[in-house]
Each structure stands twice: as structure tokens, then as C-alpha cells.
Amino acid sequence: MLKRCMILIMAFVMIALPAMGENTYPGYIYDAWGKSVPAPDSYLPAEVINGVAQTGKAFKSPADVFVHNEEFIYISDAGNGRIVVLDQNFAFVREVNKFFLPDGGEVKFKNPSGIFVDEKDQLYICLPDEGRVVVLDQEDKLVREYGRPDSDLLEENAEFKPDKVLANQLGTVFILPKGMYLGAVMYDRTGKFLGFYGANNVTVSVAVMIDYMWKQLLSQQQVNNMARYVPVQYASFDIDQENFIYTCTNESSNTYNEISKLNSLGDNVLISYTRNVRSQTGNYGDLERGYYMGQTQDTRFIDLAIHDNGMLYALDRTRGRVFVYDQESHLLSVFGGAGYQEGTFQNAIAIDTLGQKVLVLDKDKASMTVFERTEYGELVESAVLLYIDGLYQEAWKLWEEVAQRNVNCELAYIGIGKALYEEGRYQEAMHYFKLGYDREGYSRAFNEYRMETARNLLPYVFTVLLVGGAGLVIFTKIRKYRAIREGRREEE
């Protein structure tokens, strides 16, 4: 009997394990108070790729992943000194571990870092150990290279270690070197240095303000001996179809504005959603800080990816989580985590999207995890795309489905409220705006409801006033008539 019970228990465990393995991290979002609340999973891990099945050799310290035209996946396998190219089904296409010089010679590269492929299918590879970025054609021939810029703004002993690279549709090349705080280095299509682009502002803190006051009192020599404050360095960047460059940083001391969207002038034009109640603006990643072994754990973005539909995926190196935002900085979902199970990471290093899939590269695990979007995730993103385009009526039914599956989704209530507002159902809109903590929307709906109520009551008010006025006139005349009659009687 005992043996049969043990067999039944083991069978139950074996059946339950796959279901348990579907999600090894809790889904959540943040409410208007900045508190984490449960949410259904928008993405779940579907596959883990370590390079063995594709190339016969396991990845070693991979550094970057790039998806080109939704067809080819480029993986910078730094430890093996190669770039692995896979197709959209993750089948092996080719391997690049060297390039050919114009004179016919060949060069093997070591420790490749950031990679990028432009519209001409030219492959850009960052080689930090060599202090340059090489550009290869489809036959792996060297087209051009970009080295240390000739600028007086750089110190003579400053090293040039390119880590990330991208190019826009005009052929302008942007390079992010490690340890450089002047922004991205810009070159034209011929390799000419153009300057620096989009440097971060210096983070203002109490220490910075105190030092500033001291510098007003000290001599120039004393000022030169004091600590220098430099802008926060970008960790990574990506570019969208309209040539806007998105950047992220992992060293923001005040944990605000870690993500930006830069225009051609280098100005941040990303709409920063103001979280109601706490009135937080520009706070990305986890809003609640954690503590581990006496150390504060806060979000440190290491990479980000922009989908063709405008969705923004930001990768947190601290906890291995992916945060999904729309173009108005609304947090849509969070997935991933730190750990050894499938769907979690030890050292998340890079991210990109492939259709409705999300690819996350782990340096320490030497693998790439493929996440697939769930039905709930598809509902949310479809509703958001309609919402961003101002198609509130079309998004209405989708938001209702989202709200049924996730009562904590305040954006769903706001979306329903805007649809009701457009239909002129202001009182109902007020109810949903209240559920979504949308004070501005509630105020607009309340003003319209008040005006509508006043307009509806106006005929009755005029009728009452008219009847009352007529009655007053009649009463006055009757009273006056009676007074005259009484006066006549007294005379008689």
C-alpha cells in the first residue's frame, strides 16, 4: 500500500513539474501609489539557446544580440571570438570570426562586443581591445573602421573602448565607448568625426550643491584639486524607424530619468507619464527598492530594445527583469528575474525583439532565452496601440477584457473612461477615471457632467422662474387691486 502511494505521489510530481516550470517569476505592475500589485504574465519563457545545437560549440561570455529585419539574429559570442548568425527559426546560418583586408590579408578578431547591421546588410562590430569599430560587407570584407576621435575634449591618456554601435538611415554612426561621459561619438558615413551626441546632464545632489558653493570661495588651484562631477554614462542605446535614439543608464543616483528618447538635437522628447497620487515623473524600473546583505538593490538598466510598434523593452541587470513601456512611459508588464531556473538570469547583458518574441542574453549562463507573448500580453499591447493613436472607442472592448483579467490594471480603467467620455457618458467616465486614479480625466469629465446637468436643468429653471415671475406679477396686481377696492370702500 505504501509503495503504491509513493508511486502515485511521484507520478503527480512528474505531471506537475512542467506546469510549475512555465513561470518561475511573479508577474506584477505598480499602482498609482507606487506599490507593486499582482498581474497576469505577459511573456513566458519558451526556449533557451546555448549555441551547442546550432554550432556544436557552447556560447562563452556572449556580449550582445541584434535582430536584423526580423529575419536574422546576430549574437556576439565574445568568449569564442565570433559572431553567430541564426535565422528567425534559430537555425544556424553562418559564423563570422575574421575579416578580410583590402590587400587580401585576413584578421581574426577577439572579444567582440556590441554589434549592429545597417540597411545595406553591413555588419558593425565593436572591438574594445583594439580600440576600434570595424564595418564588414556581406563577404566579411573590411569596408571601413572607426577609431579614437581627435578631440580636445578627451584627455590624452583616455582609452577608447567601443562597447555599443548603431547607424541611422542617413549613414551617421554613433558609438558608445566604455568610461566616456561625453555622450555618443558621432561619425559620418566616410569615417569623419562629427562630435559628441546627447550627453547626459550631471545629476544634481546635495554633495554637488555643497561643492558648488565652496568653489565660489576657493582659489582656482583649490578648485582644480577638488573632485570633478561628470555626466552619467549611457549603458546602451537603440534606434527606431524614425531615427529617434533611445538610451538607458544604470548609474542614475536619484533613480529618475534612466530612459530617454533623443531627437536629432540630442534633446529628450520621451513623454514621461506622471504617476498619480505620488506624482512621480520619469521613474522607470522598480519603484520599490530591495535590500540584500545590507546593500540597497535598485534598478540598473543595461540594455533596451525598441519594437517596430513603439513598445520599449528595458533590461534590468540588478534583478534580471524586463520592463515593458509604451510611448507615454506607461508600465505595461514586468517579466524575468534573477535565478537559475528557465526565464531567470544570472547576468542579463542584452535584449532585442523578434516579431512578438523577446530575446534576452545572459553572459554568465552563456545562453539566450526566448520569451513568447501570452494572450493577455497581446490584449494589453493591442489596446495600448489603439489608445496611443487616440482610437479610444476601438480599444474599449479590449480594455474591458484586460480589466476582467487584471483588476489592478489602472490603464484599462482610464482607457474605458476615455471611451465613455468621447460618447458623452460623463458620469460613467468619472467612475472609471476614479478607478484609474486619473485626476485630470476625472476633472474634465466632472466639468462636462456639471455643464450637461446645468443644460438639462436650465429649461426647468427658466420655467420655474417664468411661472414664478408671472405669479409675482399677478399677485402684485391682485394685491394692488384689493388695496384700491378697500380704499374706495373706506371713502364710501
C-alpha positions as CSV (number, residue, x, y, z in Angstrom):
1,M,0.0,0.0,0.0
2,L,2.8,2.4,0.9
3,K,4.6,1.6,-2.3
4,R,1.5,2.4,-4.3
5,C,1.1,5.7,-2.5
6,M,4.7,6.7,-3.3
7,I,4.3,5.8,-6.9
8,L,1.1,8.0,-7.1
9,I,2.9,10.9,-5.4
10,M,5.9,10.6,-7.8
11,A,3.6,10.5,-10.8
12,F,1.7,13.6,-9.5
13,V,5.0,15.4,-9.1
14,M,6.2,14.5,-12.6
15,I,2.9,15.7,-14.0
16,A,3.0,18.9,-12.0
17,L,6.6,19.9,-12.8
18,P,6.2,21.1,-16.4
19,A,3.2,23.3,-15.3
20,M,5.2,24.7,-12.5
21,G,8.2,25.4,-14.8
22,E,6.1,27.6,-17.1
23,N,6.6,30.6,-14.8
24,T,9.4,30.9,-12.4
25,Y,8.8,34.6,-11.6
26,P,5.8,36.6,-10.3
27,G,4.0,38.9,-12.7
28,Y,3.4,42.4,-11.4
29,I,2.9,46.1,-12.2
30,Y,2.8,49.2,-10.0
31,D,-0.3,51.1,-8.9
32,A,-0.8,54.8,-8.5
33,W,0.7,54.7,-5.0
34,G,4.0,53.2,-6.3
35,K,3.2,49.8,-4.8
36,S,3.7,46.5,-6.6
37,V,0.4,44.6,-7.3
38,P,-0.1,41.2,-9.0
39,A,-0.6,41.0,-12.8
40,P,-1.0,38.2,-15.3
41,D,2.0,37.1,-17.2
42,S,2.6,39.0,-20.5
43,Y,5.6,36.9,-21.6
44,L,6.7,33.4,-20.7
45,P,10.0,31.6,-21.5
46,A,9.7,29.3,-24.5
47,E,13.2,28.2,-25.3
48,V,16.8,28.6,-24.2
49,I,19.6,28.6,-26.7
50,N,23.2,28.0,-25.7
51,G,24.8,27.6,-29.2
52,V,25.5,23.8,-28.9
53,A,22.6,22.7,-31.1
54,Q,23.3,25.4,-33.6
55,T,27.1,25.5,-33.9
56,G,28.3,22.5,-32.0
57,K,30.1,24.8,-29.5
58,A,28.6,26.5,-26.5
59,F,28.5,30.2,-26.2
60,K,31.1,31.7,-23.9
61,S,30.6,35.2,-22.3
62,P,28.2,36.4,-25.0
63,A,28.1,40.2,-25.2
64,D,25.3,41.4,-27.5
65,V,22.3,40.3,-29.6
66,F,20.9,42.1,-32.6
67,V,17.9,41.2,-34.8
68,H,18.1,42.4,-38.4
69,N,14.9,42.9,-40.5
70,E,13.0,40.3,-38.4
71,E,14.9,37.6,-40.3
72,F,18.4,37.1,-38.9
73,I,19.7,37.1,-35.3
74,Y,23.3,38.1,-34.7
75,I,24.9,37.1,-31.4
76,S,28.3,38.5,-30.3
77,D,29.9,35.4,-28.8
78,A,32.8,37.3,-27.2
79,G,34.5,34.4,-25.4
80,N,34.8,32.4,-28.6
81,G,35.8,35.4,-30.7
82,R,33.0,35.1,-33.2
83,I,29.6,36.4,-34.4
84,V,27.0,33.7,-34.7
85,V,24.2,34.3,-37.2
86,L,20.9,32.4,-36.9
87,D,17.7,32.6,-38.9
88,Q,14.2,33.5,-37.5
89,N,13.7,29.9,-36.5
90,F,17.0,29.9,-34.6
91,A,18.8,27.6,-37.1
92,F,22.4,28.2,-37.9
93,V,23.2,30.4,-40.9
94,R,26.9,31.3,-40.6
95,E,29.7,32.3,-38.3
96,V,32.0,35.3,-38.6
97,N,35.3,35.1,-36.7
98,K,37.6,37.1,-39.1
99,F,37.5,39.7,-41.8
100,F,39.5,40.3,-44.9
101,L,41.6,43.3,-45.6
102,P,41.6,45.1,-49.0
103,D,45.1,43.8,-49.7
104,G,43.8,40.2,-49.3
105,G,45.1,39.6,-45.8
106,E,42.8,38.4,-43.0
107,V,42.4,39.4,-39.4
108,K,40.8,37.3,-36.6
109,F,39.1,39.4,-34.0
110,K,39.0,38.8,-30.3
111,N,36.4,39.7,-27.7
112,P,33.8,41.3,-29.9
113,S,31.3,43.5,-28.1
114,G,28.3,45.5,-29.5
115,I,27.1,44.7,-33.0
116,F,24.8,46.3,-35.5
117,V,23.6,45.6,-39.0
118,D,22.5,48.6,-41.3
119,E,20.1,48.8,-44.2
120,K,22.9,47.7,-46.6
121,D,23.5,44.5,-44.6
122,Q,26.8,45.8,-43.4
123,L,28.0,44.4,-40.1
124,Y,29.4,46.7,-37.4
125,I,31.5,45.1,-34.7
126,C,32.9,46.8,-31.6
127,L,36.4,45.6,-30.8
128,P,37.2,47.2,-27.4
129,D,40.6,45.5,-27.0
130,E,41.7,47.1,-30.3
131,G,40.0,50.4,-29.7
132,R,38.0,50.4,-33.0
133,V,34.8,49.5,-34.7
134,V,35.1,47.6,-38.0
135,V,32.4,47.5,-40.7
136,L,32.2,44.4,-42.9
137,D,30.3,43.7,-46.0
138,Q,28.3,40.5,-46.7
139,E,31.5,38.8,-47.8
140,D,33.2,39.7,-44.5
141,K,35.5,42.2,-46.2
142,L,36.5,45.4,-44.3
143,V,34.6,48.4,-45.6
144,R,35.9,51.0,-43.1
145,E,36.8,51.3,-39.4
146,Y,36.2,53.9,-36.7
147,G,38.9,54.7,-34.1
148,R,39.5,57.1,-31.3
149,P,38.2,60.6,-32.2
150,D,40.5,63.5,-32.5
151,S,39.0,65.9,-29.9
152,D,40.4,68.3,-27.4
153,L,37.6,67.3,-25.0
154,L,39.3,63.9,-24.5
155,E,42.2,63.5,-22.1
156,E,45.4,62.3,-23.7
157,N,45.5,59.1,-21.7
158,A,41.8,58.4,-22.2
159,E,41.2,54.9,-23.6
160,F,38.8,54.4,-26.5
161,K,36.9,51.1,-25.9
162,P,33.8,51.0,-28.1
163,D,31.0,49.0,-26.5
164,K,27.9,49.7,-28.4
165,V,27.3,50.9,-32.0
166,L,24.4,51.9,-34.3
167,A,23.9,53.8,-37.5
168,N,20.8,55.8,-38.7
169,Q,19.3,55.9,-42.1
170,L,21.5,58.8,-43.2
171,G,24.6,56.8,-42.5
172,T,25.6,58.6,-39.4
173,V,27.4,56.3,-37.0
174,F,27.0,56.5,-33.2
175,I,29.4,54.7,-30.8
176,L,29.2,54.4,-27.1
177,P,32.7,53.8,-25.6
178,K,33.1,52.5,-22.0
179,G,34.1,55.1,-19.5
180,M,33.3,58.1,-21.7
181,Y,30.9,60.7,-20.3
182,L,30.5,63.0,-23.3
183,G,27.7,61.0,-24.9
184,A,27.9,59.0,-28.1
185,V,30.7,59.6,-30.5
186,M,29.4,60.6,-34.0
187,Y,31.0,59.9,-37.4
188,D,29.7,60.4,-40.9
189,R,29.5,57.6,-43.4
190,T,33.1,58.2,-44.5
191,G,34.5,57.9,-41.0
192,K,34.9,61.6,-40.3
193,F,34.5,62.6,-36.7
194,L,31.4,64.9,-36.2
195,G,31.4,65.4,-32.5
196,F,29.5,64.1,-29.4
197,Y,25.8,63.5,-29.2
198,G,23.3,63.6,-26.4
199,A,25.5,63.7,-23.3
200,N,23.6,63.1,-20.0
201,N,23.2,66.0,-17.6
202,V,25.1,66.0,-14.3
203,T,22.9,64.5,-11.6
204,V,22.3,67.2,-9.0
205,S,22.8,66.1,-5.5
206,V,23.4,67.7,-2.1
207,A,27.1,67.0,-2.4
208,V,27.2,68.7,-5.8
209,M,25.4,71.8,-4.4
210,I,27.8,72.0,-1.4
211,D,30.9,71.7,-3.7
212,Y,29.4,74.4,-5.9
213,M,29.1,76.8,-3.0
214,W,32.7,76.0,-1.9
215,K,34.0,76.7,-5.4
216,Q,32.7,80.2,-5.2
217,L,35.0,80.9,-2.2
218,L,38.2,79.0,-3.1
219,S,41.1,79.8,-5.4
220,Q,41.4,78.3,-8.9
221,Q,44.2,76.0,-7.7
222,Q,42.0,74.7,-4.9
223,V,39.1,74.2,-7.2
224,N,41.3,72.2,-9.6
225,N,42.2,69.9,-6.7
226,M,38.6,69.2,-5.9
227,A,36.5,66.3,-7.2
228,R,35.0,66.8,-10.7
229,Y,31.5,65.8,-11.4
230,V,30.8,64.4,-14.8
231,P,27.5,63.4,-16.6
232,V,26.2,59.9,-16.1
233,Q,27.4,57.5,-18.8
234,Y,24.9,55.7,-21.1
235,A,24.8,52.0,-20.7
236,S,23.3,51.3,-24.1
237,F,21.1,52.6,-26.9
238,D,18.8,51.6,-29.7
239,I,17.2,53.4,-32.7
240,D,13.7,53.3,-34.1
241,Q,12.4,53.6,-37.7
242,E,12.1,57.4,-37.4
243,N,15.7,57.8,-36.4
244,F,15.0,58.6,-32.7
245,I,17.7,57.2,-30.5
246,Y,16.7,55.6,-27.1
247,T,19.2,55.5,-24.3
248,C,19.4,53.9,-20.9
249,T,21.7,54.4,-18.0
250,N,22.5,52.3,-15.0
251,E,24.2,54.9,-12.8
252,S,21.4,57.4,-12.0
253,S,22.0,58.3,-8.4
254,N,18.4,59.6,-7.9
255,T,16.8,56.6,-9.9
256,Y,14.9,59.0,-12.2
257,N,15.0,59.6,-16.0
258,E,17.1,56.4,-16.6
259,I,15.5,56.1,-20.1
260,S,15.4,58.8,-22.7
261,K,14.3,59.3,-26.3
262,L,16.7,61.7,-28.2
263,N,15.9,63.7,-31.3
264,S,18.4,64.9,-33.9
265,L,19.5,67.7,-31.5
266,G,20.1,65.3,-28.6
267,D,17.1,66.5,-26.6
268,N,15.0,64.1,-24.6
269,V,11.5,64.0,-26.1
270,L,10.2,60.9,-24.4
271,I,6.7,61.5,-22.8
272,S,7.2,61.0,-19.1
273,Y,4.0,59.7,-17.5
274,T,3.2,61.3,-14.2
275,R,2.1,58.7,-11.7
276,N,-0.9,60.0,-9.8
277,V,-1.2,60.2,-6.1
278,R,2.6,60.1,-5.6
279,S,3.1,62.5,-8.6
280,Q,6.2,60.6,-9.7
281,T,7.5,61.5,-13.1
282,G,10.3,59.8,-15.0
283,N,10.8,57.0,-12.6
284,Y,11.5,53.8,-14.5
285,G,12.1,50.2,-13.4
286,D,11.2,49.0,-9.9
287,L,9.7,51.7,-7.7
288,E,10.3,49.7,-4.6
289,R,13.9,49.2,-3.5
290,G,15.2,45.9,-2.2
291,Y,18.0,45.1,0.2
292,Y,20.4,42.2,0.0
293,M,23.2,41.6,2.6
294,G,22.9,45.1,3.8
295,Q,23.1,46.6,0.3
296,T,20.4,48.6,-1.5
297,Q,19.2,47.0,-4.7
298,D,17.8,49.3,-7.3
299,T,17.2,49.0,-11.0
300,R,20.2,49.4,-13.2
301,F,19.4,49.2,-16.9
302,I,22.0,47.5,-19.0
303,D,20.2,47.5,-22.4
304,L,17.0,48.3,-24.1
305,A,15.2,47.5,-27.4
306,I,12.5,49.4,-29.4
307,H,9.9,47.3,-31.2
308,D,8.6,48.4,-34.6
309,N,5.3,49.2,-32.9
310,G,6.9,51.6,-30.5
311,M,7.0,49.3,-27.4
312,L,10.1,49.8,-25.3
313,Y,11.8,46.9,-23.6
314,A,14.3,47.8,-20.8
315,L,16.6,45.2,-19.3
316,D,17.5,45.5,-15.6
317,R,20.9,44.0,-14.7
318,T,20.3,44.0,-11.0
319,R,17.3,41.7,-10.8
320,G,17.3,40.3,-14.4
321,R,13.8,41.8,-15.1
322,V,12.4,43.2,-18.3
323,F,10.2,46.3,-18.1
324,V,7.8,47.0,-21.0
325,Y,6.7,50.6,-21.6
326,D,4.6,52.3,-24.2
327,Q,5.5,55.6,-25.9
328,E,3.9,57.5,-22.9
329,S,6.0,55.7,-20.4
330,H,3.1,53.6,-19.0
331,L,4.4,50.4,-17.4
332,L,2.6,47.6,-19.2
333,S,4.3,44.5,-17.7
334,V,7.3,43.0,-16.0
335,F,8.8,39.6,-16.6
336,G,12.0,37.7,-15.9
337,G,14.0,37.7,-12.7
338,A,17.3,36.6,-11.0
339,G,17.9,32.9,-10.6
340,Y,18.9,29.6,-12.2
341,Q,15.5,28.5,-13.5
342,E,14.3,28.9,-17.0
343,G,13.2,32.5,-17.6
344,T,15.6,33.9,-14.9
345,F,19.1,35.2,-15.3
346,Q,22.5,35.5,-13.5
347,N,23.9,38.3,-15.6
348,A,21.5,39.7,-18.1
349,I,23.5,41.6,-20.6
350,A,21.5,42.3,-23.8
351,I,18.0,42.3,-25.2
352,D,16.2,42.6,-28.6
353,T,12.8,41.6,-30.2
354,L,12.0,39.2,-32.9
355,G,8.4,39.7,-34.0
356,Q,6.3,39.0,-30.9
357,K,9.2,37.3,-29.2
358,V,11.7,38.8,-26.8
359,L,15.3,37.6,-26.7
360,V,17.4,38.1,-23.6
361,L,21.1,37.3,-23.5
362,D,22.8,36.0,-20.2
363,K,26.5,36.5,-20.0
364,D,27.2,34.1,-17.1
365,K,24.7,31.4,-18.2
366,A,26.1,31.8,-21.7
367,S,22.7,31.4,-23.2
368,M,19.8,33.3,-24.9
369,T,16.3,32.9,-23.5
370,V,13.4,33.3,-25.9
371,F,10.2,34.7,-24.4
372,E,6.8,34.4,-26.2
373,R,3.9,36.8,-25.7
374,T,0.8,35.4,-23.9
375,E,-2.8,36.0,-24.8
376,Y,-3.0,38.6,-22.0
377,G,0.1,40.4,-23.3
378,E,-1.4,40.5,-26.8
379,L,-4.6,42.1,-25.4
380,V,-2.7,44.7,-23.5
381,E,-0.4,45.7,-26.3
382,S,-3.2,45.8,-28.9
383,A,-5.3,48.0,-26.6
384,V,-2.3,50.3,-26.0
385,L,-1.6,50.8,-29.7
386,L,-5.2,51.9,-30.3
387,Y,-5.1,54.0,-27.1
388,I,-1.9,55.8,-28.2
389,D,-3.4,56.6,-31.6
390,G,-6.4,58.1,-29.9
391,L,-8.8,55.3,-31.0
392,Y,-10.5,55.0,-27.7
393,Q,-13.7,53.6,-29.0
394,E,-11.9,50.8,-30.9
395,A,-9.8,50.0,-27.7
396,W,-12.9,49.9,-25.4
397,K,-13.7,46.2,-25.7
398,L,-10.1,45.2,-25.4
399,W,-9.7,47.3,-22.2
400,E,-12.8,45.6,-20.8
401,E,-11.2,42.2,-21.4
402,V,-7.9,43.4,-19.8
403,A,-9.8,44.7,-16.8
404,Q,-11.6,41.4,-16.4
405,R,-8.3,39.5,-16.3
406,N,-6.4,42.1,-14.3
407,V,-8.3,44.3,-11.8
408,N,-5.1,46.1,-11.0
409,C,-4.6,47.5,-14.5
410,E,-5.4,51.2,-13.9
411,L,-4.6,52.0,-17.6
412,A,-7.5,49.8,-18.6
413,Y,-9.9,51.8,-16.5
414,I,-8.5,55.0,-17.9
415,G,-9.0,53.7,-21.4
416,I,-12.6,52.8,-20.7
417,G,-13.1,56.2,-19.1
418,K,-11.8,58.0,-22.3
419,A,-14.1,55.9,-24.5
420,L,-17.1,56.8,-22.3
421,Y,-16.0,60.4,-22.3
422,E,-16.0,60.5,-26.1
423,E,-19.6,59.1,-26.1
424,G,-20.7,61.9,-23.7
425,R,-21.4,59.5,-20.8
426,Y,-19.5,61.7,-18.4
427,Q,-20.9,60.3,-15.1
428,E,-19.8,56.8,-16.1
429,A,-16.5,58.1,-17.3
430,M,-15.9,59.8,-13.9
431,H,-16.4,56.4,-12.2
432,Y,-13.7,54.7,-14.4
433,F,-11.3,57.7,-14.2
434,K,-11.6,57.3,-10.4
435,L,-10.8,53.6,-10.6
436,G,-7.7,54.5,-12.7
437,Y,-6.6,57.4,-10.4
438,D,-6.7,59.7,-13.4
439,R,-7.3,63.1,-11.7
440,E,-7.1,65.1,-14.9
441,G,-9.5,62.9,-16.7
442,Y,-11.9,62.9,-13.7
443,S,-11.8,66.7,-13.6
444,R,-12.6,67.0,-17.3
445,A,-15.5,64.5,-17.1
446,F,-16.8,66.3,-13.9
447,N,-16.8,69.7,-15.6
448,E,-18.6,68.3,-18.6
449,Y,-21.1,66.4,-16.4
450,R,-21.7,69.6,-14.4
451,M,-22.3,71.6,-17.6
452,E,-24.5,68.9,-19.0
453,T,-26.6,68.8,-15.8
454,A,-26.9,72.6,-15.9
455,R,-28.0,72.5,-19.5
456,N,-30.6,69.8,-18.7
457,L,-31.9,71.7,-15.8
458,L,-31.9,75.1,-17.5
459,P,-35.4,74.7,-19.1
460,Y,-36.9,73.7,-15.8
461,V,-35.2,76.6,-14.1
462,F,-36.4,79.1,-16.7
463,T,-39.9,77.6,-16.5
464,V,-39.9,78.0,-12.7
465,L,-38.6,81.5,-13.0
466,L,-41.1,82.4,-15.7
467,V,-44.0,80.9,-13.7
468,G,-42.8,82.4,-10.5
469,G,-42.3,85.8,-12.2
470,A,-45.8,85.7,-13.8
471,G,-47.2,84.6,-10.5
472,L,-45.5,87.5,-8.7
473,V,-46.8,90.0,-11.2
474,I,-50.3,88.6,-10.9
475,F,-50.1,88.6,-7.1
476,T,-48.9,92.1,-7.1
477,K,-51.7,93.3,-9.4
478,I,-54.3,91.4,-7.3
479,R,-52.9,92.9,-4.2
480,K,-52.9,96.4,-5.7
481,Y,-56.5,95.8,-7.0
482,R,-57.6,94.8,-3.5
483,A,-56.0,97.8,-2.0
484,I,-57.8,100.1,-4.4
485,R,-61.1,98.4,-3.6
486,E,-60.6,98.7,0.1
487,G,-59.7,102.3,-0.3
488,R,-62.9,103.0,-2.2
489,R,-65.0,101.3,0.5
490,E,-63.5,103.5,3.2
491,E,-64.3,106.6,1.2
492,E,-68.0,105.4,0.9
